[in-house]
Amino acid sequence: MKRLLLVEDEEVILKALRRLLERNHYVVETATTVELAIDAQPQTFDLVLADLRLPGAEGTRIIPVADPVPVIIMTSHASVRSAVEAMRHGAIDYIAKPFDHDELLMIIQRALMQNLMQAQNRALRLDLQRTRTLQQPVQGTVLEGHLATLADRRDSQRFLHLHGERGTDREGLARVIHAGGSRCNAPFVVADVSSDTAYADVRALLGNDGEGPMNGLPPGGLLQAAHNGTLVLRHPEQLDAELQQQLATVLKQGSVNLMGTGRQRSINVQVITIAHESIENLQSDKALIPELAELFVQDQLAVPPLRERRDDILPLAHQKLRALERRHGYCRLKLSADAQAALRANDWPGNVTELDNVLVRAVLLSNSNTISTEDLGFGHGSELSRDLSLDEYFRYFVMRNQTSLSETELATRLGISRKALWERRQKMGLTRETTDNASS
């Protein structure tokens, strides 16, 4: 049962309200002044219902003390001014005396529902942070530079296209962009139109189904659900031309049909599309119609594969280990030196997704907090030994790749300078002239 704190100094009203609330299955405690209400610890209740005019101080003084518990202000002044003043102080709602009992109960129920939804949203965000590794770009890298440029985008530039190889975690980058922008506290909604339910999703997306709300969505569909926030649209090129045209029209006019009502509602949504190819390539392949392509062609980001941004590999790996610590209660997971070298040297055809999967497997298989090359599974069933030391791995990697890579590329993949590579070659007798006659 929900616990309510009722703050009212007029005894007749106090008793009547208490009887009303208790008959409707609320547990009610009362106070007659702001001071007594604060002593009752309003932040421990589910809702506070307080009169505006109280002895000693106004009821709005309770609001900061009760936070995040919602506060409804009762006022005998049925004026816009008193309502605005109460809301300005942080009240979730107000009701003017004399009020209808049914109206009061409806306002209380609505405030409790809104507070529950906000609490659930906070919990979901915390759970997402606990379980998901967002690939935060490393300072000074190409990807970080691109995202820094995107951070300066004007609010009017609402369309962005992310493209790159499978597994580069373009959706994760969309989350980073959303979290770092002015819309960070608004909804983040993902629509995957490449799935088996593509057409149902698009009808919901466009709000033109004509059959009423779908799957718990608001009448305006996914666009209304993402209002003031970000909508991620995965693989829009897989829609047929007619649906692409409808989508382009909705995005251009900035309003969506309210299903089953015949009315429209304005929308303010940042739309991020995700695909393997750039807008130009999709349009040249006739996979994307010009009307939709023109919205996104000016603002695009090519998400590089991991093999082209090796400086990101170890920071991403450490982020993943921290996420696994939080999720499973591990303590101070770390990578051995040979494991770090092996991670940097790998080409990662599956990109961030493959890196995540390898680390999850390694943590589950490891018998200690230090992840080794053997735990990573490198060389299992292949030419890489599972018992390589750091020196042995260096020798293996150089001899295996020096025919196809320059000295600069070898050093970059090993995470060392070209000078350090040369010095280590000399120490181990691995000069290029000895092992391979190709020029550097």
Buried (B, 14 or more C-beta within 10 A) or exposed (E): EBEBBBBBBBEEBBEEBBEBBEEBEBEBBBBBBBBBBBEBEBBEBBBBBBBBBBEEBBBBBBBEBBEEBBBBBBBEEEEEEBBEBBBEBBBBBBBBBEBEEEEBBEBBEBBBEEBEEEEEEEEEEEEEEEEBBBBBBBEEBBBBEBBEEBEEBEEEEBBBBBBBBEBBBBBBBBBBBBBBBEBEEBBBBBBBBBEEEBEBBBBBBBBBBEEEBBEEBBBBBBBBBBBEBBBBBBBBBBBEEEBBBBBBEBBEEEBBBBBEEEEBBEBBBBBBBBBBBBBEBBBEEEBBBEBBBBBBBEBBBBBBBBBBBBBBBBBBBBBBBBBBBEEEEBEEBEBBEBBBBBBBBBEBEBBBBBBBEBBBEBBEEBEEEBBBBBBBBBBEEEEBBBEBEBEEBBBBBBEEBBEEBEBEBBBBBBBBEBEEBBEBBEEEEBEBEEBBEEEE
